[in-house]
Amino acid sequence: MTVYNLGSINIDHIYTLPHLVRAGETLAATEMQSALGGKGANQSIAIARAGGQVRHGGMINQGDVSWLKEMTDAGVETSFIIYGDMPTGHAIVAVDAKTAENQIILSPSCNANIPDDLVEKVLADVTAQDWALAQNETNKTADFLKAAKAKGMKICYSAAPFVADITADLLPLVDLLIVNEGEYQDLKSHLGHGDFGLDHLIITKGGDGAFYQGLDGEFEIAAHKVDAVDTTGAGDTYLGYVLAGLDQGMDVKAAMEMASTAAAIQVTRLGASAAIPKKSEVLNTVFDK
């Protein structure tokens, strides 16, 4: 089985700061690095490093092909990534050195200009056993998920950046929805109820773990306590490991436990995609109770 991801690809410029910038403040960074990012690319890399098969569709500037090396090195199939003349999507990421919290400024660029025919190309040879994955960082998300559903695929939706009405409209297509606690509350308020009618709903709560509700009942998985240095990409790591686990036949609880360990390792390192651990490392890591 394979995950087909129509997802964003960004170049992240990451600045480590003494604290997050206040309005009107000029603040010198203590460290800076550039790295591959974007929720779509991060999730594809996480799926691949978790042992899953993933094919990524997206768009970057034709001069930025070298940035795809991290994806291909991780095992992501990139033949559905196309090249254009406009700038590759990019993000300015500010990271608080003390708390590891972040602020992100996003420029969609190529990610917002994916052509119609790419959806058809990505889904040309899929089967009903495959997963379709999308986020809210590209255009064509709704078209992609509707076309995937029509082919009988299972749908995983990463509803971020979160927009309540867009998410609500797509819910009838979705088999697995992963949102954070704030997004869940916003969606619940938008709909006027908390029954989303999903096979699988996972609500991530950062350091407080994650809650599951769906066909496998209701339960919580605790987070591992670690000294975080950068939380950028932690949610993408978590989603990628959950989806890869399910695609490999794991039950939801086992997949969430593996994802919890992966995310705990990831936040102890600076960066997003570069910090995502391989499955062998996750399986060999034991945290203190």
C-alpha positions, -999 to 999 in steps of 0.1 A, spaced: 0 0 0 11 36 -7 4 71 6 -2 97 -21 5 131 -7 -5 163 -25 16 186 -3 35 218 2 72 221 -3 89 250 14 124 263 21 124 272 58 146 299 72 149 292 109 160 318 134 168 310 170 160 340 193 163 349 230 125 352 229 98 356 203 97 390 187 73 416 202 55 442 181 80 469 171 110 451 184 142 444 165 160 413 178 192 396 168 191 359 162 216 337 180 215 310 153 202 307 117 198 278 93 179 271 61 162 237 56 136 219 36 102 222 51 65 226 44 38 205 61 35 183 30 72 176 26 76 171 63 48 146 64 61 127 34 96 125 49 81 113 82 61 86 64 92 74 45 114 74 76 87 54 94 90 27 68 60 37 47 57 40 9 49 76 -1 46 94 -34 46 132 -32 30 156 -56 38 193 -55 55 222 -72 88 241 -67 108 266 -86 129 250 -113 161 263 -98 155 246 -64 157 209 -75 186 203 -51 163 209 -22 145 177 -30 176 156 -21 164 152 15 131 138 3 147 113 -21 173 103 5 145 96 30 128 73 4 101 96 -8 91 91 -45 92 125 -61 83 120 -98 50 139 -93 69 171 -82 68 196 -110 88 228 -116 77 263 -123 90 299 -127 76 314 -96 95 312 -62 94 280 -42 72 284 -11 91 295 19 87 302 56 104 324 82 105 304 114 113 321 147 122 298 176 123 308 213 156 294 227 141 291 262 106 276 255 111 260 220 78 277 209 77 292 175 62 318 152 60 311 114 54 335 85 45 316 54 47 326 17 28 299 -4 41 309 -39 44 276 -59 23 258 -34 -7 279 -42 -4 274 -80 -6 237 -85 -22 230 -119 -54 210 -124 -37 182 -144 -13 173 -115 -42 159 -95 -50 136 -123 -14 125 -127 -9 118 -90 -40 96 -88 -37 79 -122 -26 45 -108 -40 44 -73 -59 15 -57 -86 14 -30 -60 1 -5 -40 33 -8 -42 65 13 -46 100 0 -31 127 22 -35 165 19 -31 196 40 -42 233 37 -9 246 24 -17 241 -13 -44 248 -37 -63 218 -52 -67 201 -18 -105 197 -21 -102 186 -58 -75 161 -48 -95 146 -19 -128 144 -39 -110 126 -68 -93 103 -44 -125 94 -26 -142 87 -60 -114 61 -66 -122 44 -33 -90 56 -15 -88 61 23 -85 98 31 -62 114 57 -66 151 61 -42 174 80 -64 204 85 -36 230 89 -33 259 85 -67 255 101 -98 271 85 -130 259 101 -154 262 71 -130 245 47 -124 217 72 -161 213 78 -168 210 41 -142 183 36 -153 161 66 -176 139 46 -146 127 26 -123 120 55 -114 87 72 -87 100 95 -86 136 108 -57 148 129 -60 182 145 -46 199 176 -68 208 206 -74 244 196 -84 233 161 -107 207 175 -125 233 197 -128 257 167 -143 230 145 -166 219 173 -178 255 178 -182 260 140 -204 229 136 -222 234 169 -214 198 180 -185 174 185 -197 145 166 -178 147 133 -189 113 120 -153 101 114 -138 66 114 -108 80 132 -102 113 150 -69 122 167 -66 153 188 -30 162 196 -23 181 228 14 188 227 31 179 259 -2 164 272 -3 136 246 -31 128 222 -68 117 224 -83 92 200 -120 88 192 -134 65 165 -139 29 154 -113 17 180 -131 34 209 -118 62 230 -84 65 246 -55 87 254 -18 83 247 5 102 270 34 123 257 70 115 266 86 142 288 117 156 270 137 188 270 124 204 237 146 227 217 123 233 187 87 222 182 86 230 145 74 200 126 65 179 156 29 176 144 40 166 110 63 139 124 34 126 145 10 125 116 35 108 93 43 81 118 6 74 126 -3 71 89 27 50 81 18 27 110 -18 23 98 -7 17 63 16 -11 75 -12 -28 93 -7 -15 129 -37 -8 151 -44 28 159 -31 26 195 2 11 184 6 36 156 0 65 180 25 52 206 51 49 179 42 85 167 45 98 202 81 85 205 90 98 171 77 133 179 94 133 213 128 126 196 121 152 169 115 181 193 149 176 209 166 187 177 166 220 158 147 221 125 117 203 110 123 177 84 160 172 92 150 164 128 126 136 120 140 102 132 142 70 113 120 41 124 150 21 137 158 49 161 122 52 173 120 14 180 153 15 199 144 45 221 130 39 255 120 69 276 118 70 314 83 65 328 
